[in-house]
Amino acid sequence: MIRLYTVLIVLLLVFGAAIMSLEILSSNLMSPYFGGSVYIWGSIISSFMIHLSIGYVLGGYLCKRLAKLYPLMALLAIASLWVMGIPNIHPAVGEFLSDKIMDVRYGSLAAMNVIFFIPITIMAMVSPYVIGILSIHKKASGLSAGVVLFISTLGSFLGTNATAFYMINIFSVSTIVRGIGACCFAASVIPLFMRIDRKLKNV
Amino acid sequence: MKVSGLLFLEIIFCVGLLIAQSKTVSAEAKVLYEGDSIYNHIRIDQDGEERCMLFGRYKDKRQTCINMSNPDVSIFEYTGMMFVGFLFHPDSRDVALIGLGGGYVPSVFSRNLPSVRIDSIEVDPLVYKLAQKYFSLKATPMQTFTVLDGRQYLKKTERKYDQIWVDAFNTDYIPVHLTTKEFLQLAKSRLTKNGIVVQNVHNANKLFDAQVATFRAIFSNVFVFNGKKSRNAIIVASDNPLYKPSNFKQSLKNRVKIGEINLKDEAYKYDPTLKIAKTSVLTDDYNPANFLLHQDH
């Protein structure tokens, strides 16, 4: 029981933090190609909102269909690997799209979606998926939907501040992005070996 | 739960601040304009003959001023210092200016360097609009204005410049993508054979060392001029400068004054024994510019 809750809380915290940390870092990924204007923030925030909203719906739907945690873990592992590859793909994407699309608004919007659509959509599935799992296996669930969202948002708070205030001063952007990818990968793969879905039956 | 109590306290706190603030509006200078753009809070003040464009609200006192009866006077030291570019490249034909402000620089060009073309690039559309309205800026065949991010402009332009001037920085916030090795590489690719980059910086913080180091990573010649009255400094960089500080005497033969700016005085601000702390080069990938900016030497 405690092990299950620990896994869920770690997932919520890590992916909540990762999403916002990547959002902060995207301004560094975009500005060399599209400038540092308010337009790139418009692209960054609006594309993350789209990815989150699609992820929420998909997360809820998949959870209902599958009612198990391991498919989520597998998807999260894919998203994490994608994140680790972002430092390799983003210069090519930025260069190509800023040459093809003259308007920096649509150029940066396109770049944000190419780079982040898959990982952020998958990461956004965590909260609704966890809420769904808990409601399917509810007997004595200590985590209400509100507490799940609280934990994930707390993670987002930590990710935002740690990145913007401290990490960006110490590490290169590509190091931070790869580090986030590695943490996310660990958080999604380790529970696969913990037979977490068996624990669910005892909830 | 005491949440309602906290909310109530916060409302009281905000109302108190509002009342306190309404009493502290100063009445020294006449306010000609006050408003917000997507980037800045901008105010235009007139104090005697001096008309200023002020950015930010309280802490950030960045401003650009013009003396209305003698608009050639450089009210701030650094604006005059940037003209040292004409010691390195006296017969410049094309200059790009990134960061317009109140438009002091193009106005000096229009009166004193009529044969030099200057393309000004400003990211904030309201700054350009206000510079036209309150600082009588006008587009002419020799003076163009583009509202765009400076790096984007350089990337897209097909022009080459004898001098690229960069003056796009706040006192408390730096657009990081205009400080990097990659940016300087791009600027260098838009220079003519003997072209130079002239950048206005502050020499009181650790960012200065990092900026000099970054220039040195891209250009074979980097010169620094330190303000005498201010902590402003000018970095001049070139791969093949026509003149160097050692033969400024020759370039001064062509021209000593540009309006009220005396190039001889500015030349003395060259620092031949510049020492910078060991530091890393700023890149698009690793750039703690805004962190270094707030660290004093």
Contacts between the chains, C-beta under 8 A, distances in Angstrom:
chain1	res1	chain2	res2	distance
A	28	B	176	7.2
A	28	B	284	7.3
A	28	B	287	7.2
A	31	B	151	7.8
A	31	B	175	7.7
A	31	B	176	6.9
A	31	B	177	3.9
A	32	B	151	7.2
A	32	B	177	5.4
A	32	B	180	7.4
A	32	B	182	6.1
A	32	B	183	7.8
A	32	B	284	4.5
A	34	B	149	7.8
A	34	B	152	7.1
A	35	B	123	7.2
A	35	B	148	7.6
A	35	B	149	2.8
A	35	B	150	7.9
A	35	B	151	5.9
A	35	B	152	4.7
A	35	B	177	7.1
A	36	B	123	7.8
A	36	B	149	6.4
A	36	B	151	8.0
A	36	B	175	4.5
A	36	B	176	7.2
A	36	B	177	5.2
A	36	B	178	7.7
A	37	B	38	7.9
A	37	B	39	7.7
A	37	B	123	5.7
A	37	B	149	5.4
A	38	B	38	4.6
A	38	B	39	6.6
A	87	B	285	7.8
A	98	B	155	7.3
A	102	B	156	7.7
A	104	B	149	7.1
A	104	B	152	6.2
A	168	B	288	6.7
A	168	B	291	7.6
A	169	B	288	4.2
A	169	B	291	3.9
A	170	B	288	7.6
A	171	B	286	7.4
A	172	B	283	7.6
A	172	B	285	4.5
A	172	B	286	3.6
A	173	B	284	7.8
A	173	B	285	5.1
A	173	B	286	7.0
A	173	B	287	7.8
A	174	B	285	5.2
